Amino acid sequence: MATSQRKILVTSALPYANGPIHLGHMLEYIQTDIWARFQKLRGHECHYICADDAHGTPIMLKAQQLGLAPEEMIAQVQKEHEQDFADFNIAFDNFHSTHSDENRALASDIYLKLRDGGYIKSRTISQLFDPEKSMFLPDRFVKGTCPKCKSVDQYGDNCDNCGATYSPTDLIDPKSAVSGATPVMKDSEHFFFDLPTFEEMLKEWTRSGSLQQEMANKLGEWFDQGLQQWDISRDAPYFGFEIPDAPGKFFYVWLDAPIGYMGSFKNLCDKRDDLNFDDFWAKDSTAEVYHFIGKDIVYFHSLFWPAMLEGAGYRKPNSVYAHGYVTVNGAKMSKSKGTFIKARTYLDNLNPEYLRYYYAAKLSSRIDDLDLNLEDFAQRVNSDLVGKLVNLASRTAGFISKRFDGKLAQVEDQSLTELFLAKQETIAQFYETREFGKAMREIMALADIANGYVADAAPWQLIKQDDKQQEAHQVCSNALNLFRILVTYLKPVLPQLAKDVEGFLQLTLTWNDLGRDLSGHEIAPFKALMQRVEMKDIEAIIAASTENLQVTEAPKSQLELDPISEEISFDDFAKLDLRIARIAKAEHVPEANKLLKLQLDLGGETKQVFAGIKSAYAPEDLEGKLTVMVANLAPRKMRFGMSEGMVLAAGPGKKDLWILEPHEGAQPGMRVK
């Protein structure tokens, strides 16, 4: 049991205010909420705060696209986010926005302290500039051909195809993703945070146990590469906070986003007389601060953020805990497969506590990706929550209400209760160290024991025998007490179920009172607590997610489906001898499923070609048509004969194929230039 009360501030990464919450996002908020609820259940002072990340170029541009002011758009998104979180039983003590007075004041305060401490440098840099939109382009708003592998349509900072990283100025044929214009180079003064100054402090902090080992190892690689000064400014137009004493210059979103943790907590402190901001953020604070984040933002939270806090005279977090990504059915979430599932789509079909439990059952303290296997999800929820946990009460509570006036008996044999209570600290340690999966396994192993006890005792048989009434009363009372302990252990994961059980048992489930005596305690009539997950519900979610794709996702252009190939020289092209040819004869190839055999008249010479166009054309429809062929392709011996060239056709294949047909007037043998 807890021996002294701790003061804890816990945060989740801030959701970006330009789109809905999906089940990948929900992993982090569920993980953090479970941990925060556990701390509160143990009697500690714990505050869970968050905010929408509401600044940056993407938000500015999306608001323009929607015809809204950025402030109006982020207010709408925040309302949707808060509703999704509330319906998933995420119990924030405060949910705010980075576009707030508190965040503006704190961002300016931290910047000025860093500047006055000599940690802000300025220099002129050259950046790509969109001449049509009159704006500098962030890396992700420049697209072009990768300078390493030559893949087209790649972002300005890294290539999705080969993984190379580079500067947007290295792109081949760069284009603005905002207007499509060719960007130009333009000079601008920028402000830089001198991150290398804090290298020794950061090395010590990252080795102090504040990070998971995988994170510490990754940071070691970045130290080996050498820390760089960090560009913290952006030029107008930009939606964010203007930098003090620098008109037209704005804080880069990643400067004020983590300060949003402090801003949200300051907002909470201003609402409550019993909370003091400095007790948690002052340099000498003895409170604990923990951040839960995704592994994709480790760099910002484990290097920039602690260095900023150190330079500005604030305390650093005790720990930063990272988690992996969510996959669905073993693969990246897919809109085309209906597995890119919005939180609201899930909530429209299933109990949120099912997902809370499934995530908890698979979470550990490591940075592993978590797979949401939808079939396993249904089976585990039905087996563990319905078949084991709720079933324990549903099998026994009715007898208490009908035969024993709703009152529990004094249980003489306390051996099972003692066994369950003996696991209290083990389960607590698993919660504390974020080994939720291990905690769930311990709890469900106890549920198996309890159900085995009820099955062996068979109170439904005892109740039929006049001389076994007291024994039946004790078995059912014992089972419900074990059920109470199990639900208390699960209360951080299943808060709504716990609330319903508190109404049924007519008591409050508390961690530090697990051993209470319930002799003579009266319970309410039992009502169904959970329903089984049906596959039709999961199928409805997938269908709804796919339908959303059909409504919202624009069809891809032909170039998106089949990008232009790597650039060639004119000399390479000149090697091709393209000629007009008349299809003199076309016939099926009996042994081939895709090929037609064509005799092509080049005006004095006939070439035989096998073309894979059988799915699109009948032979009789081709004879007499003009087309274009590659006439100087080296002959290729095939099983059906010699193919002496290639017919040109467009389309992805099968029935969607169209041979090229020159305009009337072209003659067989003419060169195509």
Secondary structure as GFF3:
##gff-version 3
##sequence-region A 1 673
A	DSSP	beta_strand	7	12	.	.	.	ID=ss1
A	DSSP	alpha_helix	23	41	.	.	.	ID=ss2
A	DSSP	beta_strand	45	52	.	.	.	ID=ss3
A	DSSP	alpha_helix	57	66	.	.	.	ID=ss4
A	DSSP	alpha_helix	70	87	.	.	.	ID=ss5
A	DSSP	beta_strand	94	97	.	.	.	ID=ss6
A	DSSP	alpha_helix	101	116	.	.	.	ID=ss7
A	DSSP	beta_strand	120	130	.	.	.	ID=ss8
A	DSSP	beta_strand	135	136	.	.	.	ID=ss9
A	DSSP	three_ten_helix	139	141	.	.	.	ID=ss10
A	DSSP	beta_strand	142	145	.	.	.	ID=ss11
A	DSSP	beta_strand	154	155	.	.	.	ID=ss12
A	DSSP	three_ten_helix	168	170	.	.	.	ID=ss13
A	DSSP	beta_strand	172	176	.	.	.	ID=ss14
A	DSSP	beta_strand	184	193	.	.	.	ID=ss15
A	DSSP	three_ten_helix	195	198	.	.	.	ID=ss16
A	DSSP	alpha_helix	199	206	.	.	.	ID=ss17
A	DSSP	alpha_helix	213	225	.	.	.	ID=ss18
A	DSSP	beta_strand	230	231	.	.	.	ID=ss19
A	DSSP	beta_strand	233	235	.	.	.	ID=ss20
A	DSSP	beta_strand	249	251	.	.	.	ID=ss21
A	DSSP	alpha_helix	253	271	.	.	.	ID=ss22
A	DSSP	alpha_helix	277	281	.	.	.	ID=ss23
A	DSSP	beta_strand	288	294	.	.	.	ID=ss24
A	DSSP	three_ten_helix	295	297	.	.	.	ID=ss25
A	DSSP	alpha_helix	298	299	.	.	.	ID=ss26
A	DSSP	pi_helix	300	304	.	.	.	ID=ss27
A	DSSP	alpha_helix	305	312	.	.	.	ID=ss28
A	DSSP	beta_strand	319	323	.	.	.	ID=ss29
A	DSSP	beta_strand	326	328	.	.	.	ID=ss30
A	DSSP	beta_strand	331	332	.	.	.	ID=ss31
A	DSSP	alpha_helix	343	347	.	.	.	ID=ss32
A	DSSP	alpha_helix	352	362	.	.	.	ID=ss33
A	DSSP	beta_strand	370	372	.	.	.	ID=ss34
A	DSSP	alpha_helix	374	380	.	.	.	ID=ss35
A	DSSP	pi_helix	381	390	.	.	.	ID=ss36
A	DSSP	alpha_helix	391	394	.	.	.	ID=ss37
A	DSSP	alpha_helix	397	403	.	.	.	ID=ss38
A	DSSP	alpha_helix	415	422	.	.	.	ID=ss39
A	DSSP	alpha_helix	424	432	.	.	.	ID=ss40
A	DSSP	alpha_helix	436	457	.	.	.	ID=ss41
A	DSSP	alpha_helix	459	462	.	.	.	ID=ss42
A	DSSP	three_ten_helix	466	468	.	.	.	ID=ss43
A	DSSP	alpha_helix	469	490	.	.	.	ID=ss44
A	DSSP	alpha_helix	495	505	.	.	.	ID=ss45
A	DSSP	three_ten_helix	511	513	.	.	.	ID=ss46
A	DSSP	alpha_helix	535	552	.	.	.	ID=ss47
A	DSSP	alpha_helix	558	561	.	.	.	ID=ss48
A	DSSP	alpha_helix	570	574	.	.	.	ID=ss49
A	DSSP	beta_strand	578	588	.	.	.	ID=ss50
A	DSSP	beta_strand	596	601	.	.	.	ID=ss51
A	DSSP	beta_strand	606	611	.	.	.	ID=ss52
A	DSSP	alpha_helix	619	622	.	.	.	ID=ss53
A	DSSP	beta_strand	626	630	.	.	.	ID=ss54
A	DSSP	beta_strand	636	638	.	.	.	ID=ss55
A	DSSP	beta_strand	641	643	.	.	.	ID=ss56
A	DSSP	beta_strand	646	647	.	.	.	ID=ss57
A	DSSP	beta_strand	649	653	.	.	.	ID=ss58
A	DSSP	beta_strand	656	659	.	.	.	ID=ss59
A	DSSP	beta_strand	671	672	.	.	.	ID=ss60
###
